[in-house]
Amino acid sequence: MRKIQNDGLQVVGIILSLIGIATVVQPLIRAMFGKTIVYKFLGLLPEGWPSLTAWAVILVIGLVLVSITKPLSTGRSE
């Protein structure tokens, strides 16, 4: 598969991936310290599976964007 050079999409993919990882893993880390596992999606969806699914979809979208774009250009001319 041919990768596209688009720094904007690469940055958006990185940001979405980091947000997705953080929001999926954070409740699991809190559970290790005795808290209950609660997934919330910005107050827009009911708590639980719908919210977890939404965050997982955001994570997958971010990972897809990162995988279909070339790495960020360094800006150096060689």
C-alpha positions as CSV (number, residue, x, y, z in Angstrom):
1,M,0.0,0.0,0.0
2,R,1.4,3.4,-1.0
3,K,1.7,5.9,1.9
4,I,0.8,9.5,1.4
5,Q,2.9,12.5,2.6
6,N,0.6,14.7,4.6
7,D,2.0,16.1,7.8
8,G,-1.4,17.4,9.0
9,L,-3.0,14.0,8.8
10,Q,0.0,12.5,10.5
11,V,-0.3,15.0,13.4
12,V,-4.0,14.4,13.7
13,G,-3.5,10.7,13.8
14,I,-0.9,11.0,16.5
15,I,-3.1,13.2,18.6
16,L,-6.2,10.9,18.2
17,S,-4.1,7.8,19.0
18,L,-2.7,9.4,22.2
19,I,-6.2,10.5,23.3
20,G,-7.7,7.1,22.5
21,I,-5.0,5.2,24.4
22,A,-5.3,7.6,27.4
23,T,-9.0,7.3,27.6
24,V,-9.1,3.5,27.2
25,V,-6.2,2.7,29.6
26,Q,-6.8,5.4,32.3
27,P,-9.9,3.6,33.8
28,L,-8.0,0.3,33.8
29,I,-5.1,1.9,35.7
30,R,-7.6,3.5,38.2
31,A,-9.1,0.0,38.7
32,M,-5.7,-1.2,39.9
33,F,-6.0,1.3,42.8
34,G,-9.5,0.1,43.8
35,K,-11.7,2.5,41.8
36,T,-14.6,1.2,39.6
37,I,-14.1,1.1,35.9
38,V,-16.2,3.9,34.3
39,Y,-15.9,5.0,30.7
40,K,-17.4,8.3,29.8
41,F,-17.5,9.9,26.4
42,L,-17.5,13.7,27.0
43,G,-21.0,13.4,28.6
44,L,-22.5,12.7,25.1
45,L,-23.1,9.0,25.4
46,P,-24.2,6.8,28.3
47,E,-21.5,5.4,30.5
48,G,-20.2,1.9,29.8
49,W,-20.0,0.1,26.5
50,P,-21.2,2.9,24.2
51,S,-18.5,5.2,25.6
52,L,-15.8,2.6,25.5
53,T,-16.7,1.8,21.9
54,A,-16.6,5.5,20.9
55,W,-13.1,5.9,22.4
56,A,-11.9,2.6,20.8
57,V,-13.1,3.9,17.4
58,I,-11.2,7.2,17.9
59,L,-8.1,5.1,18.8
60,V,-8.5,3.0,15.6
61,I,-9.0,6.1,13.4
62,G,-5.8,7.6,14.8
63,L,-3.8,4.4,14.3
64,V,-5.1,4.1,10.7
65,L,-4.1,7.8,9.9
66,V,-0.7,7.2,11.3
67,S,-0.3,3.9,9.3
68,I,-1.3,5.4,6.0
69,T,0.9,8.5,6.1
70,K,4.6,8.8,5.8
71,P,6.6,9.9,8.9
72,L,6.7,13.6,9.6
73,S,9.3,15.5,7.5
74,T,12.1,17.0,9.5
75,G,12.3,20.2,7.5
76,R,16.0,19.7,6.8
77,S,17.2,20.0,3.2
78,E,19.9,17.5,2.3
